[in-house]
Amino acid sequence: MKYIVIGLGNFGSTLSIALTEMGFEVIAVDNDMKKVNEFKERITHTICLDSGDKTAMDTLPLKDSDAVIVAIGEDFGASVLTTAILKQLGAKKIIGRAISDLHQTVIEAIGVEEIIRPEEESAHRLAKRFQIKGVVDSYEISEDYNIVETELPEEYIGKTVQETNFRAEFNLNILTIIRMIKTENIIGQPSLKRKVLGVVTPNTVFQEGDILVIFGNNKDIKRCLSSD
């Protein structure tokens, strides 16, 4: 898959690097040559280009890319202009980043259907961590349902999924388990790496330090995590 990311600020550069590490082809664009050079070793392709220049933007493989992500946030005018140019040039899919309600309204009016607000989403996820004891991370499915990563309750260590009777007791599904595996970094120093165990079975044994990825109603999640 191929993605074009416009803007190499904190969000755009982090996203571009992550997509590259996942094995996708990424073309990251910014009008600041310093940023382009800074990330050229970590992103598939980096290009210095003015996204407000329609002729320059037309040189990008817009119609061959699975999505173009406008990661510009702080410069409202540049974000809107870039988005409008992408629509004019017939980009197959545009994902816009908004930093305010007005910003979102404007790019929605241009015709962008998928809009992300990473700062707001991160704030909500952090708030959920503070709200429910033991939550490591969360993803909101709807107002009432969440997928959360939570620390394994101590009383479950050494037990199997079946022995805990987790689903019957709390009405929650364990989607998978994240286990911290001891490994070595590139210079030979010991470190911990997250390993997703995949689909759990009734015979899967919980270990100390495991992180459960669970799905369910918010009330049931709170009940489960406050039971200890």
KELO-188964 format. One record per residue (C-alpha): residue in three letters; z, y, x. Coordinates in Angstrom, 1 decimal, always signed. Example, Ala and Ser with C-alpha at 12.3 -4.5 7.8 and 13.67 -1.06 7.14 Angstrom:
{"ala", {+7.8, -4.5, +12.3}}
{"ser", {+7.1, -1.1, +13.7}}
***
This chain:
{"met", {+0.0, +0.0, +0.0}}
{"lys", {-0.7, +3.6, +1.1}}
{"tyr", {+1.4, +6.7, +0.4}}
{"ile", {+0.9, +10.3, +1.2}}
{"val", {+4.1, +12.4, +1.6}}
{"ile", {+3.7, +16.2, +1.5}}
{"gly", {+6.6, +17.9, +3.4}}
{"leu", {+8.6, +16.7, +6.3}}
{"gly", {+12.0, +18.2, +5.4}}
{"asn", {+15.1, +16.1, +5.2}}
{"phe", {+14.0, +14.3, +2.1}}
{"gly", {+10.3, +13.9, +3.0}}
{"ser", {+10.9, +12.7, +6.6}}
{"thr", {+13.6, +10.2, +5.5}}
{"leu", {+11.3, +8.8, +2.7}}
{"ser", {+8.3, +8.6, +5.1}}
{"ile", {+10.3, +6.7, +7.8}}
{"ala", {+11.8, +4.3, +5.2}}
{"leu", {+8.4, +3.5, +3.7}}
{"thr", {+6.9, +3.0, +7.2}}
{"glu", {+9.8, +0.6, +8.1}}
{"met", {+9.0, -1.3, +4.9}}
{"gly", {+5.5, -2.0, +6.2}}
{"phe", {+3.6, +0.5, +4.1}}
{"glu", {+0.9, +2.9, +5.5}}
{"val", {+2.2, +6.4, +5.3}}
{"ile", {+0.4, +9.7, +5.8}}
{"ala", {+3.0, +12.5, +6.2}}
{"val", {+1.8, +16.0, +6.0}}
{"asp", {+3.5, +19.3, +7.0}}
{"asn", {+2.3, +22.7, +8.1}}
{"asp", {+4.9, +22.8, +10.9}}
{"met", {+3.5, +21.2, +14.1}}
{"lys", {+7.0, +20.8, +15.5}}
{"lys", {+8.0, +18.6, +12.6}}
{"val", {+4.7, +16.6, +12.8}}
{"asn", {+5.4, +15.9, +16.5}}
{"glu", {+9.1, +15.1, +15.9}}
{"phe", {+8.3, +12.2, +13.5}}
{"lys", {+4.9, +11.0, +14.8}}
{"glu", {+6.5, +8.0, +16.6}}
{"arg", {+8.4, +6.8, +13.4}}
{"ile", {+5.8, +7.4, +10.7}}
{"thr", {+2.4, +5.6, +10.5}}
{"his", {+0.4, +8.9, +10.5}}
{"thr", {+1.6, +12.5, +10.7}}
{"ile", {-0.8, +15.4, +10.1}}
{"cys", {-0.4, +19.2, +10.5}}
{"leu", {-2.0, +20.7, +7.5}}
{"asp", {-1.5, +23.5, +5.0}}
{"ser", {-1.0, +21.8, +1.6}}
{"gly", {-1.9, +25.1, -0.1}}
{"asp", {-5.4, +24.9, +1.3}}
{"lys", {-7.6, +23.0, -1.1}}
{"thr", {-10.4, +22.4, +1.4}}
{"ala", {-7.9, +21.0, +4.0}}
{"met", {-6.2, +18.8, +1.3}}
{"asp", {-9.6, +17.4, +0.3}}
{"thr", {-9.8, +15.7, +3.7}}
{"leu", {-6.9, +13.4, +2.8}}
{"pro", {-7.6, +10.0, +1.2}}
{"leu", {-6.0, +11.1, -2.1}}
{"lys", {-7.9, +8.8, -4.4}}
{"asp", {-7.4, +5.8, -2.1}}
{"ser", {-3.6, +6.2, -2.0}}
{"asp", {-1.2, +4.5, -4.3}}
{"ala", {+0.8, +7.7, -4.8}}
{"val", {+1.2, +11.2, -3.4}}
{"ile", {+4.7, +12.4, -3.2}}
{"val", {+5.2, +16.2, -3.1}}
{"ala", {+8.5, +16.3, -1.2}}
{"ile", {+8.6, +20.1, -0.9}}
{"gly", {+11.7, +21.3, -2.5}}
{"glu", {+13.0, +24.6, -1.2}}
{"asp", {+9.7, +26.5, -1.3}}
{"phe", {+9.1, +26.7, -5.1}}
{"gly", {+5.7, +28.4, -4.7}}
{"ala", {+4.4, +25.9, -2.2}}
{"ser", {+5.5, +23.0, -4.3}}
{"val", {+3.8, +24.2, -7.4}}
{"leu", {+0.6, +25.2, -5.6}}
{"thr", {+0.4, +21.9, -3.8}}
{"thr", {+0.9, +20.0, -7.0}}
{"ala", {-1.8, +22.0, -8.8}}
{"ile", {-4.3, +21.4, -5.9}}
{"leu", {-3.6, +17.6, -6.0}}
{"lys", {-4.3, +17.6, -9.8}}
{"gln", {-7.6, +19.4, -9.2}}
{"leu", {-8.6, +17.0, -6.5}}
{"gly", {-8.0, +14.0, -8.7}}
{"ala", {-5.1, +12.3, -6.9}}
{"lys", {-4.5, +9.0, -8.6}}
{"lys", {-0.7, +9.3, -8.9}}
{"ile", {+1.5, +12.3, -8.1}}
{"ile", {+5.3, +12.1, -7.8}}
{"gly", {+6.9, +15.5, -7.8}}
{"arg", {+10.3, +16.6, -6.5}}
{"ala", {+12.1, +19.2, -8.5}}
{"ile", {+15.2, +21.1, -7.4}}
{"ser", {+15.9, +22.9, -10.7}}
{"asp", {+15.2, +22.7, -14.4}}
{"leu", {+12.6, +25.5, -14.1}}
{"his", {+10.9, +23.8, -11.2}}
{"gln", {+10.7, +20.6, -13.2}}
{"thr", {+9.3, +22.4, -16.3}}
{"val", {+6.6, +24.0, -14.2}}
{"ile", {+5.3, +20.8, -12.5}}
{"glu", {+5.6, +19.0, -15.8}}
{"ala", {+3.3, +21.7, -17.3}}
{"ile", {+0.8, +21.0, -14.5}}
{"gly", {+0.7, +17.4, -15.7}}
{"val", {+3.0, +15.5, -13.4}}
{"glu", {+4.6, +12.7, -15.3}}
{"glu", {+6.9, +11.3, -12.6}}
{"ile", {+9.5, +13.7, -11.3}}
{"ile", {+12.5, +13.0, -9.1}}
{"arg", {+15.5, +15.1, -8.4}}
{"pro", {+17.1, +13.4, -5.3}}
{"glu", {+19.9, +15.9, -4.8}}
{"glu", {+21.0, +15.5, -8.4}}
{"glu", {+20.6, +11.7, -8.4}}
{"ser", {+22.7, +11.5, -5.1}}
{"ala", {+25.4, +13.7, -6.6}}
{"his", {+25.6, +11.5, -9.7}}
{"arg", {+25.7, +8.3, -7.6}}
{"leu", {+28.5, +9.8, -5.5}}
{"ala", {+30.4, +10.9, -8.6}}
{"lys", {+30.3, +7.3, -9.9}}
{"arg", {+31.7, +6.0, -6.6}}
{"phe", {+34.7, +8.4, -7.1}}
{"gln", {+35.0, +7.6, -10.8}}
{"ile", {+35.2, +3.8, -10.5}}
{"lys", {+37.4, +2.3, -7.7}}
{"gly", {+35.6, +0.0, -5.4}}
{"val", {+32.0, +1.1, -6.2}}
{"val", {+29.9, +1.4, -3.0}}
{"asp", {+26.7, +2.5, -4.7}}
{"ser", {+25.1, +2.6, -8.2}}
{"tyr", {+21.8, +2.9, -10.0}}
{"glu", {+21.8, +4.1, -13.6}}
{"ile", {+19.6, +2.1, -16.0}}
{"ser", {+20.6, +4.1, -19.1}}
{"glu", {+23.5, +6.1, -20.3}}
{"asp", {+25.5, +2.9, -21.0}}
{"tyr", {+24.3, +0.5, -18.4}}
{"asn", {+24.4, +0.5, -14.6}}
{"ile", {+23.6, -1.7, -11.6}}
{"val", {+26.4, -1.2, -9.1}}
{"glu", {+27.3, -2.4, -5.6}}
{"thr", {+31.0, -3.1, -5.5}}
{"glu", {+33.5, -4.5, -3.0}}
{"leu", {+34.5, -8.1, -3.7}}
{"pro", {+38.0, -8.3, -5.3}}
{"glu", {+40.4, -10.0, -2.9}}
{"glu", {+41.4, -12.7, -5.3}}
{"tyr", {+37.8, -14.0, -5.3}}
{"ile", {+37.6, -14.7, -1.6}}
{"gly", {+36.8, -18.4, -1.0}}
{"lys", {+36.0, -19.1, -4.6}}
{"thr", {+32.6, -20.1, -6.0}}
{"val", {+30.8, -18.0, -8.7}}
{"gln", {+31.5, -20.8, -11.2}}
{"glu", {+35.3, -20.8, -10.3}}
{"thr", {+35.7, -17.1, -11.0}}
{"asn", {+34.1, -17.4, -14.4}}
{"phe", {+32.9, -13.8, -13.8}}
{"arg", {+30.3, -13.5, -16.6}}
{"ala", {+32.5, -15.0, -19.3}}
{"glu", {+35.6, -12.9, -18.3}}
{"phe", {+33.9, -9.5, -17.8}}
{"asn", {+30.5, -9.9, -19.6}}
{"leu", {+28.7, -8.9, -16.3}}
{"asn", {+25.9, -10.5, -14.4}}
{"ile", {+26.0, -10.9, -10.6}}
{"leu", {+22.5, -10.1, -9.5}}
{"thr", {+23.0, -10.9, -5.8}}
{"ile", {+25.5, -10.6, -3.0}}
{"ile", {+25.2, -8.4, +0.1}}
{"arg", {+26.9, -9.9, +3.1}}
{"met", {+27.6, -8.2, +6.4}}
{"ile", {+26.2, -10.3, +9.2}}
{"lys", {+27.3, -9.9, +12.9}}
{"thr", {+24.3, -9.2, +15.1}}
{"glu", {+23.4, -7.2, +18.3}}
{"asn", {+21.5, -3.9, +18.4}}
{"ile", {+18.6, -3.2, +20.8}}
{"ile", {+20.9, -2.6, +23.7}}
{"gly", {+23.0, -5.7, +23.2}}
{"gln", {+26.0, -4.2, +21.5}}
{"pro", {+27.6, -6.0, +18.6}}
{"ser", {+26.8, -4.5, +15.2}}
{"leu", {+26.8, -5.4, +11.5}}
{"lys", {+23.7, -5.8, +9.4}}
{"arg", {+23.4, -6.0, +5.6}}
{"lys", {+21.9, -9.3, +4.4}}
{"val", {+20.9, -9.8, +0.8}}
{"leu", {+21.6, -13.4, -0.2}}
{"gly", {+19.0, -13.5, -3.0}}
{"val", {+19.7, -15.3, -6.3}}
{"val", {+23.2, -16.6, -6.4}}
{"thr", {+24.1, -20.0, -7.8}}
{"pro", {+27.3, -21.3, -9.5}}
{"asn", {+28.1, -22.9, -6.1}}
{"thr", {+27.7, -19.8, -4.1}}
{"val", {+31.0, -19.1, -2.2}}
{"phe", {+32.4, -15.6, -1.9}}
{"gln", {+33.4, -14.5, +1.5}}
{"glu", {+35.6, -11.7, +2.7}}
{"gly", {+33.7, -8.4, +3.0}}
{"asp", {+31.0, -9.4, +0.5}}
{"ile", {+29.5, -6.7, -1.7}}
{"leu", {+28.6, -7.8, -5.3}}
{"val", {+25.6, -6.3, -7.0}}
{"ile", {+26.4, -6.5, -10.7}}
{"phe", {+24.7, -5.4, -13.9}}
{"gly", {+26.4, -4.5, -17.2}}
{"asn", {+27.8, -2.0, -19.5}}
{"asn", {+29.8, +0.8, -17.9}}
{"lys", {+32.9, -0.1, -19.9}}
{"asp", {+32.8, -3.7, -18.7}}
{"ile", {+32.2, -2.5, -15.1}}
{"lys", {+35.3, -0.2, -15.3}}
{"arg", {+37.4, -3.0, -16.9}}
{"cys", {+36.4, -5.4, -14.1}}
{"leu", {+37.1, -3.1, -11.2}}
{"ser", {+40.4, -1.9, -12.7}}
{"ser", {+41.6, -5.4, -13.3}}
{"asp", {+42.9, -5.8, -9.8}}
***
